[in-house]
Amino acid sequence: MARNPFQKAIIFVLLSAISGFLHAQPAKSPKVENGLLDLRGWDFSNQKVPMAGTWNFYENELAINPQNPGKPTAFPEVLSKAGFAKVQYGTYSVHVLLPASATSLAFEIPQLYSSYKLFVNGDLVAENGKPGTSQNGTTPQWMPQVKAFTYSGDTLNITLQLANFYHYHTGAKQPIYLGAEKVLKQQDDLATKSNLPECLALFVLGAAFLIIYYVRQEKKKITLYFALLCISWSIRSVFSNNYVIIDFVPNFDWAWMVRIEYITLYSMLIRTVLFFSRLFPKESSKMIKHIFVIINCTFIVETLVMPPVFFTRWIALYLIIAALVLIHSSVITIRALIKERAGVWYLVFSLVLALILFSYDMVVFEGYFQYYNVFLFSMGYLVIFILMSIALLYHLRIFRGDGAAGTLTFDDLYGTGEEKD
């Protein structure tokens, strides 16, 4: 089938995204070794450095200036994987040697599990929630932030108090970055500005398909499924990763923020399964559809009734189910591609991009890779939904043809009968 200019543009965007992921990686940086990070040869003018490596750790102790030698411990890492399965609070420390050219510096601090205080040379620089030695004395909070600080001399003595009694994991999966204040604030501003347009655009897209569902005489449920899928992802975009919602509502309840993050994931999986089974019913399996829906409905109930410390322990299982849903959607699309269903090429492009983003997202989430470009991910997921919407418009016959070209008429938009899907 010959591809029209629009499809060629999609291929170009897809290849550009792949190229961006391959070439947007940061330069190789020094590692923390036995509690020491030597940055005397580092240039802070345009790049940040992850403070990753072997920190000193003091279990069951919240100290500002630890005096005794700590245990060399990998950071970032959850404590259960670092040999401290039953430890719920402790202190990390690292000494940083700075270059003479370093001036205004700041920290880029991700979500940590699940409260902390960060000190530099004995002075409090940043905090999330309230770390304590008991559940009653600890308040969890996830608010990724960029925090500038003042210092003197060429050495930073950094101490991180961390405590968790509310999440299954204790510790960190992403590193704390050190960099020039201007550079880090620009990157943080870009991340926020990419999350918000993603949220707004997907909400508008979902609202548009809700309108199509209600104004058309033929009420196809697939339109409703896709509208709710867009709205679910719109909500999730500000309740995950950078947790932009906390920038606007700092006192948002942490437990409900985590619940919303998880529930939007399950609801998206349900609507994705329903969307593909309705889009290509002859290529789908009703039994597999029902299995996925029941499993994710069970997860939703569990998340609503159980505390976060319980349901967050099953994140690996949730991600496996998400991967299976993506594979299932790919199989359906391949079958539809073989039979040359209308609009299927748009789903092929969207699924290829989704597989790339999902795989990379999981690698970063598990801590195997540290670089995470929020802008690329936001734009990538937005492209996925736009491609899915085009495929749906062909299914609804709002666009006419085999997916290579299409036209839109008044009767197409509003429908002319009570056709059942």
Secondary structure, 3 states (H helix, E strand, C coil): CCCCHHHHHHHHHHHHHHHHHHHCCCCCCCCEECCEEECCCCCCCCCCEECCEEEEEEECCCCCCCCCCCEEEEECCECCCCCCCCCCEEEEEEEEECCCCCCCEEEEECCCECEEEEEECCEEEEEECECCCCCCCCECCCCCEEEEECCCCCEEEEEEEEECCCCCCCECCCCCEEEEHHHHHHHHHHHHHHHHHHHHHHHHHHHHHHHHHHHCCCCCHHHHHHHHHHHHHHHHCCCCCCCCHHHHCCCCCHHHHHHHHHHHHHHHHHHHHHHHHHHCHHHCCHHHHHHHHHHHHHHHHHHHHCCHHHHHHHHHHHHHHHHHHHHHHHHHHHHHHHCCCCCHHHHHHHHHHHHHHHHHHHHHHCCCCCCCCHHHHHHHHHHHHHHHHHHHHHHCCCCCCCCCCCCCCHHHHHCCCCCCC
